[in-house]
């Protein structure tokens, strides 16, 4: 399973990349806004920190505009940058063309299994269902992930399911149990996933006992 960071904050990306298990990064226009930095400059820097796929999102609403932006981003940014496209009819057509030109895509803002399947049919490299934003409406976002994984089990689909809008570690655990290919999450959730009070307590005990071993001259 791939673990991606969902941020455009390069300090956070450096921190988690240092753990050795960061597989990619996703950005979106809101995350770029939060970074306060130039879009291409920050994506270029991110692509230099993490060698995995780095999603950079198009902002055109029409197919031709999305294709033009996707091609321009690919031409001006490092090879590991992939093109993030909204899950609209226009986005579907752009995904198809970019796929035919050998460009990897991440179809985003997916809220139904049918949308996910159509994006896969268009040749998307990744499809990104948003869990947390469904939870926000009073429904269970994990049901969508389960539905998509059920569809994926029935057909031969090479598109990877990239769970997005992850709000807490339980979302990630449930994605792992459902066999999701990729999860993108904020740095805070990476930290929460690695933290366990019994690990800290156990380590404290081992270190204390080791001091006694050293004090006895037995180290
Ligand atoms: O990258 C897209 C997605 O993960 C956004 O999450 O928290 O804004 O719903 P959120």
py3Dmol code that shows the C-alpha trace and the ligand (Angstrom):
import py3Dmol

protein = """\
ATOM      1  CA  UNK A   1       0.000   0.000   0.000  1.00  0.00           C
ATOM      2  CA  UNK A   2       1.257   3.473  -0.883  1.00  0.00           C
ATOM      3  CA  UNK A   3       1.237   6.289   1.685  1.00  0.00           C
ATOM      4  CA  UNK A   4       1.064   9.805   0.241  1.00  0.00           C
ATOM      5  CA  UNK A   5       1.205  13.160   2.020  1.00  0.00           C
ATOM      6  CA  UNK A   6      -1.645  15.569   1.285  1.00  0.00           C
ATOM      7  CA  UNK A   7       0.111  18.916   1.647  1.00  0.00           C
ATOM      8  CA  UNK A   8       2.167  21.574  -0.107  1.00  0.00           C
ATOM      9  CA  UNK A   9       4.169  22.338   3.046  1.00  0.00           C
ATOM     10  CA  UNK A  10       7.754  21.393   2.171  1.00  0.00           C
ATOM     11  CA  UNK A  11       8.891  21.269   5.824  1.00  0.00           C
ATOM     12  CA  UNK A  12       6.253  18.613   6.563  1.00  0.00           C
ATOM     13  CA  UNK A  13       7.211  16.722   3.404  1.00  0.00           C
ATOM     14  CA  UNK A  14      10.903  16.738   4.426  1.00  0.00           C
ATOM     15  CA  UNK A  15       9.953  15.531   7.930  1.00  0.00           C
ATOM     16  CA  UNK A  16       7.871  12.566   6.733  1.00  0.00           C
ATOM     17  CA  UNK A  17      10.166  11.752   3.774  1.00  0.00           C
ATOM     18  CA  UNK A  18      12.969  11.275   6.320  1.00  0.00           C
ATOM     19  CA  UNK A  19      11.014   8.317   7.750  1.00  0.00           C
ATOM     20  CA  UNK A  20      11.758   6.428   4.518  1.00  0.00           C
ATOM     21  CA  UNK A  21       8.204   5.354   3.756  1.00  0.00           C
ATOM     22  CA  UNK A  22       6.765   8.299   1.829  1.00  0.00           C
ATOM     23  CA  UNK A  23       5.518   7.127  -1.578  1.00  0.00           C
ATOM     24  CA  UNK A  24       4.143  10.359  -3.046  1.00  0.00           C
ATOM     25  CA  UNK A  25       2.481  13.725  -2.433  1.00  0.00           C
ATOM     26  CA  UNK A  26      -0.874  15.163  -3.455  1.00  0.00           C
ATOM     27  CA  UNK A  27      -1.560  18.881  -3.750  1.00  0.00           C
ATOM     28  CA  UNK A  28      -4.648  20.836  -4.730  1.00  0.00           C
ATOM     29  CA  UNK A  29      -5.363  24.552  -5.292  1.00  0.00           C
ATOM     30  CA  UNK A  30      -6.381  25.006  -1.622  1.00  0.00           C
ATOM     31  CA  UNK A  31      -3.146  23.421  -0.352  1.00  0.00           C
ATOM     32  CA  UNK A  32      -1.123  25.595  -2.756  1.00  0.00           C
ATOM     33  CA  UNK A  33      -2.973  28.644  -1.399  1.00  0.00           C
ATOM     34  CA  UNK A  34      -2.138  27.573   2.183  1.00  0.00           C
ATOM     35  CA  UNK A  35       1.560  27.278   1.259  1.00  0.00           C
ATOM     36  CA  UNK A  36       1.574  30.947   0.199  1.00  0.00           C
ATOM     37  CA  UNK A  37       4.085  30.033  -2.516  1.00  0.00           C
ATOM     38  CA  UNK A  38       4.299  30.056  -6.301  1.00  0.00           C
ATOM     39  CA  UNK A  39       2.540  26.944  -7.669  1.00  0.00           C
ATOM     40  CA  UNK A  40       5.246  25.638  -9.997  1.00  0.00           C
ATOM     41  CA  UNK A  41       8.080  26.595  -7.659  1.00  0.00           C
ATOM     42  CA  UNK A  42       6.614  24.681  -4.725  1.00  0.00           C
ATOM     43  CA  UNK A  43       5.662  21.617  -6.826  1.00  0.00           C
ATOM     44  CA  UNK A  44       9.213  21.559  -8.261  1.00  0.00           C
ATOM     45  CA  UNK A  45      10.652  21.622  -4.747  1.00  0.00           C
ATOM     46  CA  UNK A  46       8.276  18.872  -3.565  1.00  0.00           C
ATOM     47  CA  UNK A  47       9.229  16.714  -6.564  1.00  0.00           C
ATOM     48  CA  UNK A  48      12.867  17.070  -5.517  1.00  0.00           C
ATOM     49  CA  UNK A  49      12.162  15.886  -1.958  1.00  0.00           C
ATOM     50  CA  UNK A  50       9.968  12.874  -2.810  1.00  0.00           C
ATOM     51  CA  UNK A  51      10.678  10.706  -5.860  1.00  0.00           C
ATOM     52  CA  UNK A  52       7.133   9.244  -5.947  1.00  0.00           C
ATOM     53  CA  UNK A  53       4.195  10.696  -7.888  1.00  0.00           C
ATOM     54  CA  UNK A  54       3.465  14.345  -7.057  1.00  0.00           C
ATOM     55  CA  UNK A  55      -0.058  15.431  -8.046  1.00  0.00           C
ATOM     56  CA  UNK A  56      -0.376  18.926  -9.533  1.00  0.00           C
ATOM     57  CA  UNK A  57      -3.952  19.970 -10.308  1.00  0.00           C
ATOM     58  CA  UNK A  58      -5.247  21.691 -13.440  1.00  0.00           C
ATOM     59  CA  UNK A  59      -7.621  24.620 -12.943  1.00  0.00           C
ATOM     60  CA  UNK A  60      -9.220  24.855 -16.398  1.00  0.00           C
ATOM     61  CA  UNK A  61     -12.838  23.705 -16.532  1.00  0.00           C
ATOM     62  CA  UNK A  62     -12.934  22.737 -20.216  1.00  0.00           C
ATOM     63  CA  UNK A  63     -11.303  19.685 -21.809  1.00  0.00           C
ATOM     64  CA  UNK A  64      -8.969  21.588 -24.140  1.00  0.00           C
ATOM     65  CA  UNK A  65      -7.850  23.853 -21.304  1.00  0.00           C
ATOM     66  CA  UNK A  66      -7.182  20.880 -19.011  1.00  0.00           C
ATOM     67  CA  UNK A  67      -5.176  19.120 -21.709  1.00  0.00           C
ATOM     68  CA  UNK A  68      -3.171  22.273 -22.443  1.00  0.00           C
ATOM     69  CA  UNK A  69      -2.461  22.847 -18.735  1.00  0.00           C
ATOM     70  CA  UNK A  70      -1.569  19.186 -18.203  1.00  0.00           C
ATOM     71  CA  UNK A  71       0.882  19.207 -21.112  1.00  0.00           C
ATOM     72  CA  UNK A  72       2.400  22.513 -19.976  1.00  0.00           C
ATOM     73  CA  UNK A  73       2.850  21.227 -16.411  1.00  0.00           C
ATOM     74  CA  UNK A  74       4.468  18.024 -17.667  1.00  0.00           C
ATOM     75  CA  UNK A  75       6.812  20.030 -19.930  1.00  0.00           C
ATOM     76  CA  UNK A  76       7.937  22.431 -17.209  1.00  0.00           C
ATOM     77  CA  UNK A  77       8.029  20.257 -14.083  1.00  0.00           C
ATOM     78  CA  UNK A  78      10.054  17.171 -13.058  1.00  0.00           C
ATOM     79  CA  UNK A  79       9.140  13.754 -14.483  1.00  0.00           C
ATOM     80  CA  UNK A  80       7.543  12.476 -11.282  1.00  0.00           C
ATOM     81  CA  UNK A  81       4.785  15.127 -11.434  1.00  0.00           C
ATOM     82  CA  UNK A  82       1.413  13.679 -12.460  1.00  0.00           C
ATOM     83  CA  UNK A  83      -1.675  15.623 -13.490  1.00  0.00           C
ATOM     84  CA  UNK A  84      -4.658  15.922 -11.177  1.00  0.00           C
ATOM     85  CA  UNK A  85      -7.962  16.371 -12.981  1.00  0.00           C
ATOM     86  CA  UNK A  86     -11.463  16.950 -11.568  1.00  0.00           C
ATOM     87  CA  UNK A  87     -14.009  14.166 -12.034  1.00  0.00           C
ATOM     88  CA  UNK A  88     -16.241  15.933 -14.541  1.00  0.00           C
ATOM     89  CA  UNK A  89     -17.244  14.922 -18.083  1.00  0.00           C
ATOM     90  CA  UNK A  90     -14.679  17.416 -19.389  1.00  0.00           C
ATOM     91  CA  UNK A  91     -12.095  15.976 -17.015  1.00  0.00           C
ATOM     92  CA  UNK A  92     -12.855  12.465 -18.225  1.00  0.00           C
ATOM     93  CA  UNK A  93     -12.164  13.484 -21.840  1.00  0.00           C
ATOM     94  CA  UNK A  94      -8.923  15.215 -20.795  1.00  0.00           C
ATOM     95  CA  UNK A  95      -7.846  12.136 -18.828  1.00  0.00           C
ATOM     96  CA  UNK A  96      -8.388   9.961 -21.898  1.00  0.00           C
ATOM     97  CA  UNK A  97      -6.223  12.223 -24.094  1.00  0.00           C
ATOM     98  CA  UNK A  98      -3.453  12.633 -21.502  1.00  0.00           C
ATOM     99  CA  UNK A  99      -3.404   8.856 -20.932  1.00  0.00           C
ATOM    100  CA  UNK A 100      -3.050   8.281 -24.689  1.00  0.00           C
ATOM    101  CA  UNK A 101      -0.054  10.621 -24.604  1.00  0.00           C
ATOM    102  CA  UNK A 102       1.533   8.577 -21.820  1.00  0.00           C
ATOM    103  CA  UNK A 103       0.843  11.089 -19.043  1.00  0.00           C
ATOM    104  CA  UNK A 104      -0.158   9.773 -15.621  1.00  0.00           C
ATOM    105  CA  UNK A 105      -3.265  11.293 -14.032  1.00  0.00           C
ATOM    106  CA  UNK A 106      -5.064  11.444 -10.706  1.00  0.00           C
ATOM    107  CA  UNK A 107      -8.811  11.980 -11.107  1.00  0.00           C
ATOM    108  CA  UNK A 108      -9.985  13.837  -8.030  1.00  0.00           C
ATOM    109  CA  UNK A 109     -13.245  14.826  -6.300  1.00  0.00           C
ATOM    110  CA  UNK A 110     -14.712  11.330  -6.740  1.00  0.00           C
ATOM    111  CA  UNK A 111     -17.887  10.780  -4.720  1.00  0.00           C
ATOM    112  CA  UNK A 112     -19.416   7.640  -6.256  1.00  0.00           C
ATOM    113  CA  UNK A 113     -18.303   4.204  -7.421  1.00  0.00           C
ATOM    114  CA  UNK A 114     -19.727   4.961 -10.885  1.00  0.00           C
ATOM    115  CA  UNK A 115     -17.541   8.075 -11.162  1.00  0.00           C
ATOM    116  CA  UNK A 116     -14.524   6.013 -10.071  1.00  0.00           C
ATOM    117  CA  UNK A 117     -15.199   3.348 -12.698  1.00  0.00           C
ATOM    118  CA  UNK A 118     -15.702   5.908 -15.470  1.00  0.00           C
ATOM    119  CA  UNK A 119     -12.432   7.626 -14.564  1.00  0.00           C
ATOM    120  CA  UNK A 120     -10.716   4.217 -14.662  1.00  0.00           C
ATOM    121  CA  UNK A 121     -12.227   3.543 -18.102  1.00  0.00           C
ATOM    122  CA  UNK A 122     -10.779   6.880 -19.287  1.00  0.00           C
ATOM    123  CA  UNK A 123      -7.340   5.596 -18.281  1.00  0.00           C
ATOM    124  CA  UNK A 124      -6.770   7.381 -14.962  1.00  0.00           C
ATOM    125  CA  UNK A 125      -3.644   6.218 -13.140  1.00  0.00           C
ATOM    126  CA  UNK A 126      -5.300   7.027  -9.803  1.00  0.00           C
ATOM    127  CA  UNK A 127      -8.881   7.807  -8.745  1.00  0.00           C
ATOM    128  CA  UNK A 128      -9.340   9.825  -5.554  1.00  0.00           C
ATOM    129  CA  UNK A 129     -12.547   9.236  -3.560  1.00  0.00           C
ATOM    130  CA  UNK A 130     -12.968  11.782  -0.741  1.00  0.00           C
ATOM    131  CA  UNK A 131     -13.874  10.072   2.540  1.00  0.00           C
ATOM    132  CA  UNK A 132     -14.006  12.950   5.024  1.00  0.00           C
ATOM    133  CA  UNK A 133     -16.126  15.212   2.864  1.00  0.00           C
ATOM    134  CA  UNK A 134     -18.778  12.461   2.676  1.00  0.00           C
ATOM    135  CA  UNK A 135     -18.596  12.029   6.467  1.00  0.00           C
ATOM    136  CA  UNK A 136     -19.171  15.802   6.701  1.00  0.00           C
ATOM    137  CA  UNK A 137     -22.555  15.371   4.992  1.00  0.00           C
ATOM    138  CA  UNK A 138     -23.716  12.886   7.634  1.00  0.00           C
ATOM    139  CA  UNK A 139     -23.009   9.786   5.525  1.00  0.00           C
ATOM    140  CA  UNK A 140     -20.239   7.209   5.911  1.00  0.00           C
ATOM    141  CA  UNK A 141     -17.365   7.885   3.522  1.00  0.00           C
ATOM    142  CA  UNK A 142     -15.925   4.428   4.138  1.00  0.00           C
ATOM    143  CA  UNK A 143     -18.986   2.899   2.440  1.00  0.00           C
ATOM    144  CA  UNK A 144     -17.853   4.548  -0.794  1.00  0.00           C
ATOM    145  CA  UNK A 145     -14.382   3.037  -0.443  1.00  0.00           C
ATOM    146  CA  UNK A 146     -15.920  -0.401   0.212  1.00  0.00           C
ATOM    147  CA  UNK A 147     -18.180  -0.031  -2.856  1.00  0.00           C
ATOM    148  CA  UNK A 148     -15.273   0.976  -5.080  1.00  0.00           C
ATOM    149  CA  UNK A 149     -13.083  -1.908  -3.875  1.00  0.00           C
ATOM    150  CA  UNK A 150     -15.987  -4.296  -4.541  1.00  0.00           C
ATOM    151  CA  UNK A 151     -16.265  -3.004  -8.121  1.00  0.00           C
ATOM    152  CA  UNK A 152     -12.478  -3.264  -8.550  1.00  0.00           C
ATOM    153  CA  UNK A 153     -12.620  -6.907  -7.410  1.00  0.00           C
ATOM    154  CA  UNK A 154     -15.086  -7.746 -10.191  1.00  0.00           C
ATOM    155  CA  UNK A 155     -13.059  -6.371 -13.106  1.00  0.00           C
ATOM    156  CA  UNK A 156      -9.464  -6.192 -14.242  1.00  0.00           C
ATOM    157  CA  UNK A 157      -8.721  -2.538 -13.503  1.00  0.00           C
ATOM    158  CA  UNK A 158      -5.156  -1.226 -13.363  1.00  0.00           C
ATOM    159  CA  UNK A 159      -6.187   2.195 -11.969  1.00  0.00           C
ATOM    160  CA  UNK A 160      -5.176   2.600  -8.325  1.00  0.00           C
ATOM    161  CA  UNK A 161      -7.730   3.682  -5.728  1.00  0.00           C
ATOM    162  CA  UNK A 162      -6.267   6.646  -3.820  1.00  0.00           C
ATOM    163  CA  UNK A 163      -8.283   7.324  -0.663  1.00  0.00           C
ATOM    164  CA  UNK A 164      -8.308  11.073   0.014  1.00  0.00           C
ATOM    165  CA  UNK A 165      -9.865  13.534   2.438  1.00  0.00           C
ATOM    166  CA  UNK A 166      -8.673  11.328   5.285  1.00  0.00           C
ATOM    167  CA  UNK A 167      -9.411  12.883   8.668  1.00  0.00           C
ATOM    168  CA  UNK A 168      -8.198  10.370  11.283  1.00  0.00           C
ATOM    169  CA  UNK A 169      -6.053   7.215  11.679  1.00  0.00           C
ATOM    170  CA  UNK A 170      -9.114   4.920  11.721  1.00  0.00           C
ATOM    171  CA  UNK A 171      -9.869   5.965   8.132  1.00  0.00           C
ATOM    172  CA  UNK A 172      -6.389   4.722   7.180  1.00  0.00           C
ATOM    173  CA  UNK A 173      -6.751   1.440   9.078  1.00  0.00           C
ATOM    174  CA  UNK A 174     -10.108   0.773   7.397  1.00  0.00           C
ATOM    175  CA  UNK A 175      -8.557   1.547   3.982  1.00  0.00           C
ATOM    176  CA  UNK A 176      -5.761  -0.941   4.708  1.00  0.00           C
ATOM    177  CA  UNK A 177      -8.351  -3.591   5.637  1.00  0.00           C
ATOM    178  CA  UNK A 178     -10.263  -2.955   2.408  1.00  0.00           C
ATOM    179  CA  UNK A 179      -7.144  -3.350   0.271  1.00  0.00           C
ATOM    180  CA  UNK A 180      -7.034   0.258  -0.939  1.00  0.00           C
ATOM    181  CA  UNK A 181      -3.929   0.837  -3.085  1.00  0.00           C
ATOM    182  CA  UNK A 182      -2.992   4.310  -1.832  1.00  0.00           C
ATOM    183  CA  UNK A 183      -3.974   6.704   0.952  1.00  0.00           C
ATOM    184  CA  UNK A 184      -3.131  10.407   1.042  1.00  0.00           C
ATOM    185  CA  UNK A 185      -3.216  12.157   4.388  1.00  0.00           C
ATOM    186  CA  UNK A 186      -1.939  15.178   6.298  1.00  0.00           C
ATOM    187  CA  UNK A 187       1.363  14.920   8.231  1.00  0.00           C
ATOM    188  CA  UNK A 188      -0.593  14.947  11.489  1.00  0.00           C
ATOM    189  CA  UNK A 189      -2.117  11.559  10.607  1.00  0.00           C
ATOM    190  CA  UNK A 190       1.277  10.058   9.703  1.00  0.00           C
ATOM    191  CA  UNK A 191       2.431  11.091  13.212  1.00  0.00           C
ATOM    192  CA  UNK A 192      -0.728   9.719  14.858  1.00  0.00           C
ATOM    193  CA  UNK A 193      -0.322   6.396  13.034  1.00  0.00           C
ATOM    194  CA  UNK A 194       3.229   5.947  14.347  1.00  0.00           C
ATOM    195  CA  UNK A 195       2.526   6.970  17.924  1.00  0.00           C
ATOM    196  CA  UNK A 196       1.509   4.427  20.572  1.00  0.00           C
ATOM    197  CA  UNK A 197       1.665   5.037  24.341  1.00  0.00           C
ATOM    198  CA  UNK A 198       2.744   1.432  24.964  1.00  0.00           C
ATOM    199  CA  UNK A 199       5.710   1.865  22.595  1.00  0.00           C
ATOM    200  CA  UNK A 200       6.780   4.968  24.552  1.00  0.00           C
ATOM    201  CA  UNK A 201       6.211   3.271  27.914  1.00  0.00           C
ATOM    202  CA  UNK A 202       8.027   0.094  26.850  1.00  0.00           C
ATOM    203  CA  UNK A 203      10.996   2.067  25.504  1.00  0.00           C
ATOM    204  CA  UNK A 204      11.223   4.103  28.705  1.00  0.00           C
ATOM    205  CA  UNK A 205      11.403   0.865  30.714  1.00  0.00           C
ATOM    206  CA  UNK A 206      14.073  -0.651  28.440  1.00  0.00           C
ATOM    207  CA  UNK A 207      16.208   2.501  28.631  1.00  0.00           C
ATOM    208  CA  UNK A 208      15.942   2.640  32.404  1.00  0.00           C
ATOM    209  CA  UNK A 209      17.013  -1.002  32.738  1.00  0.00           C
ATOM    210  CA  UNK A 210      19.866  -0.456  30.263  1.00  0.00           C
ATOM    211  CA  UNK A 211      21.185   2.321  32.508  1.00  0.00           C
ATOM    212  CA  UNK A 212      21.361  -0.300  35.282  1.00  0.00           C
ATOM    213  CA  UNK A 213      23.210  -2.690  32.928  1.00  0.00           C
ATOM    214  CA  UNK A 214      25.718   0.087  32.148  1.00  0.00           C
ATOM    215  CA  UNK A 215      26.043   1.063  35.816  1.00  0.00           C
ATOM    216  CA  UNK A 216      26.935  -2.578  36.591  1.00  0.00           C
ATOM    217  CA  UNK A 217      29.651  -2.413  33.911  1.00  0.00           C
ATOM    218  CA  UNK A 218      27.924  -5.068  31.811  1.00  0.00           C
ATOM    219  CA  UNK A 219      27.264  -3.043  28.637  1.00  0.00           C
TER     220      UNK A 219
END
"""
ligand_1 = """\
10
LIG
O -6.267 16.218 -1.700
C -7.644 16.244 -1.628
C -8.268 15.868 -0.319
O -7.465 14.988 0.396
C -8.779 17.027 0.477
O -9.088 16.704 1.793
O -9.552 17.421 4.105
O -9.833 19.061 2.221
O -11.436 17.193 2.500
P -10.031 17.648 2.689
"""
view = py3Dmol.view(width=600, height=400)
view.addModel(protein, "pdb")
view.setStyle({"model": 0}, {"cartoon": {"style": "trace"}})
view.addModel(ligand_1, "xyz")
view.setStyle({"model": 1}, {"stick": {}})
view.zoomTo()
view.show()
